[in-house]
Amino acid sequence: MIREGGNHKRSFEEGRSGLTDELTFPVIPRNQLADEPIILEGIIKGETHHPLGVIDLRVTMGRAGRNKTVLMEFAIIKCHSPYNVIIGRTRIRSLGAVGSTIHSMIKFSTNQGIVAVETTREALWECKQLERVQGS
């Protein structure tokens, strides 16, 4: 396991900044409910070190001026996939994010306010195309 910067303890308050803002999602009519994955784009920086297996990388989600960077642990798996990275519930939680599959988005608080990151139609279409190609 690769860790950057050794062990650092953060105060409880430092890790909870911005969590007092209310996260809400818009109402969606029943006939417009979606059952699609949440596909998001983020900036992932870091180097791969040997032995391969697990690596920690800094992940930035959001947009310029409203984003959050957290250190996430990734398992390195050699396989064909339409996805570059799959982020599970515990990593979404490390962002302090709330996901809504119905809305195909996540929301999280930053020091600059609440950020909503949505799945684009283009990203969803691209992943479906890659799944079809790899499935045949």
N, C-alpha and C positions, 0 to 999 in steps of 0.2 A: 504494500500500500504506500502510495506516495503522498506526503503531506507537505504543504508549503508553510514555511515559517515556524514550525514546531507547535507546541501546545500553548495556546493563548486562551485565558479565561476572560469572558466578557461579563460585565455586570448585567443583571436581569433587565434593567431599564434600557441599556444600550441595545440589546437584542430585540426590544419591543417598540422601537420608535415608529411612529406613524400608525400603530395598530388601534388607535382610538377613532379613526375615521370609519364611517359606516359604508359597507360594500353592498350595493343593491344592483339588481338586474331588471331590465325592462320586462313588461308583461308581453307574452307571445300568445296569439290566438291558437287554439288547439289544432286547427288545420295547417298551421305553419311550424309545428314542432319538428325538430330534426333529431336524428339518431346517428350522427356522424362523429368521428373522432375529433378531438381538439388538436389541431396542427398549428404549432407556433414556430416562429423564427426567433432565434436569440444568437448573440455573439458568444462563442465559446473559445477561450484562449487557454493554451497549455501545451506542454510537450509530453510525448509518450516516453516512458522510461521502462527499462527492463527490470524485473520480469513483467511481461504483460499479464493482465488479470484485472486489477483494479487501479484506477487513477482518479485523482482529485483535480478538477478544473474549475476555474472561475467562469460563471455563466452570467451574462448580462441580459436581462429581459426588459422590454419597454422601448422607449424611443428617446431621442436626444432631449435632455432636460427633465425627463420623467422616466427614470429607470432604476433598477436595483441589481446589484451584483452580489452573488453569493457563491461560496465554494460548494461544489457538488461532487459526489463520488460516483464514478462511472465504471461499470464492468466492461472490459474490452472483449468483444465477441467477434470472431471471424465468421461472418455469414452474409449472404446476400439479403438485402432488405431495402424497401423503398424509403426507409427512415434513416437519417444520420444518427439520431440520438432518440432514445425513448426515456422520458422523465416520468418516474412513478410518483405515487401519492406522497411519499416521505420527502421527496425533493421539491414537489410543489409546495408542501407545507414549509420547507425551509425558506421559501420566498415569502411566506405569510400569505400565499395566494388562495383564493377560493375559485374553484372551477365550476362551470356550468356546461354540461354536454348539450343541453337544450339550446343554449345560446352559442355554442362552439367558441367559448372564450374563457379566459381567466381574468380575475381582477386582483390587484394587490396594492398595498399602500407603500408610498415612498415618502421621503422628506418633502417632496414637492407636491404631493397629493396622490390621489388614486389613479392607477393606470389600468386600462382595459386592453388586453391583447386578444385579438380575434383571429380565428382561422379564416384565411382568404379563400375564396372560391377557386382561385388558381392553384393554391397549394393543395387543396382537397382533390381537384381534378388530376394534378400531377401525381399524387400518391396513388390514386385509383388506377391511373395508367400504368405506373410501375408495378403495382400489384398484379395487374392483368398480364403484363409481359413476363414477369417472373413466375406466375402461376402456370403459364403454358409451356 
